[in-house]
Structures are given as structure tokens and as C-alpha cells.
Amino acid sequence: MALPTLPGLQAVVLAAELGSVSAAAQRLGLTQSAVSRQIGQVEAALGVTLFDRVRQRIAPTEAGRRLVTEVAPLLTDLLRACATAADAGQSLTLAVLPSFATRWLVPRLPDFHARFPKLRLNLVTHIEPFDFIGSGVDAAIHAGPRPWPGAHLDPLFGETVVPVASPRFRHRFGIREEADLLTVPRLELSTRPQAWADWFTAGGLSGTGLAAPGFRFEHFLTLAEAAVHGLGAALVPRFLIEPDLASGRLEVLFPRGLSRPGTYALAYPPARADHPTLRRFRSWLLGQAAPPGTRATEAG
């Protein structure tokens, strides 16, 4: 006896479940005649009739019912096994905050690649929460206290912003105490317009000198680069500017920082939580964020 083909068996199972050759054809993306031929080939290989044709519908014969009962779970297991095997080389699309990606995530990606050499990570930029449905994005890095509707959040670490400026800027304005920052040009992040006011208030300096900053930027690294070039003082997460502090391009003006616990998180649709590729990335990312002594942990 010749073995039926896998596409033929799949056509038989779908036609039996849907009660229609045309419906099975639509599900498989084939023509009705193509599905009819596949069913006919299975019947010829087995030497039995699998369906009775009743007007516009079909009904499995006794032989057809027995075949579908035995084959359907095998097809499900086979498809699951194929999906698992294909997942080893599957890509993951991650939406990232540009500054976070540049200064925290990208330097750690060689470790990720060493652990999962067959998994390709695609990075796209985002700032605000978006709808995962139809976006083509599997997960995202989220920052801030606001919730992400329709997404599950795995906290990564908090954040401490500190006031920084270039050494030349500090010298030019004679900055010696925190109150001096009330009268100098200050740079601002567009998504955190209250950051300076909050920092002053925490130090008991609220109420005066909170004039509009000189410039406003969308990304932390652009903000930091503006501070490097003397455009103003900036409040920046310390872990994002460690290279600038080490090189002397920036210096921390005062050690008092403004902490934001639970700032960074991995966001993803709950329905994707058990996806093997996302599970691997999530486990790796949480491991990178958790150990004490990392810059990110020290910043929180």
C-alpha cells in the first residue's frame, strides 16, 4: 500500500472538520479542485472512499472518520514539532528606546548572540506605548510609571537621574551649589518636562528660577550630547552617560539624584508569554538586569 502524502492527509482532516471541500481550500490557500485531487489521491492510495457527497456538503464515511480520528492528533503533533524546530532560527522584533538601546542593551548583545547564535534580534525604535496587534513587534522596552494597555510588564530596574554639564559650562557659570542651577540654561527631555522642577523641589529649592529651559530634546543621548557641547545643564540617568563621565566630557554637578523606581520594563502581549523565542529573550534580559554591580542596577 502506498502512503498518502502529508498535504493530502491535511486536506482530508480539514475537509472532515469543516464539512466542505471549498472551506478546506480557503483554509489551505488552494483551489477547490486542488483539494479535491488531494483527497482523491489519498482515497486511491488507501483503496477506500473517505467521503460521501451530499448536495453541497460532504460527510466522512466510516473509513473517513477512523482515519481522521487517528491522523488529526498526529498532524497537530507534527506541526508543533516543526514549529519548535523552526523556532531555533526564528527572529524576534523588539521595540526599543534609542538611548537605552545604545548605552545599555547593545553593549550586552554579544553575550546574547553567543548564547543564541541562531536567533536574530531585530531592533526598531519607539518612545510611546503602541498597540502590539498588527504592529509586527513581539516585545518592547518600556520606561516610565505609565501603564501599557494590553501588555504585560516585567520590571527590569529603576533609574536615578543626576545633574550634569560639561566642565567648561560649570566653570563659565561658576556653579558651586545646587541653587546656582536655578539661573543657568537647563536642558529638558520632551517626555519629562517636570524633571527639573521635581529635582529642585526634592532639594527644597522650589518656587523660583524655574524658567523655561534653553532647549528640549526627544532622546536622552541627544540631551547629553547637547550638555557636552555646553548648551546647558541636564538631568540624565547616570547609567546612560558612564562613558561621558569616564572621558571627562561630562561631570556630575551634584551627587543628589532623583530616583524613579520601576522605570524600565519589558512589555509584551500576554498571549505571547509562552512563545519559545520570547521566553529565551525574556530570561536573558532579566538575567542581565538583575545581578548587583551592573551599571543599570547601580543607577536604580
Secondary structure, 3 states (H helix, E strand, C coil): CCCCCHHHHHHHHHHHHHCCHHHHHHHHCCCHHHHHHHHHHHHHHHCCCCEEEECCEEEECHHHHHHHHHHHHHHHHHHHHHHHHHHCCCEEEEEECHHHHHHHHHHHHHHHHHHCCCCEEEEEECCCCCCCCCCCCCEEEEECCCCCCCCEEEEEEEEEEEEEECHHHHHHHCCCCHHHHHHCCEEEECCCCCHHHHHHHHCCCCCCCCCCCCEEECCHHHHHHHHHCCCCEEEEEHHHCHHHHHHCCCEECCCCCEEEEEEEEEEECHHHCCCHHHHHHHHHHHHHHCCCCCHHHHHC
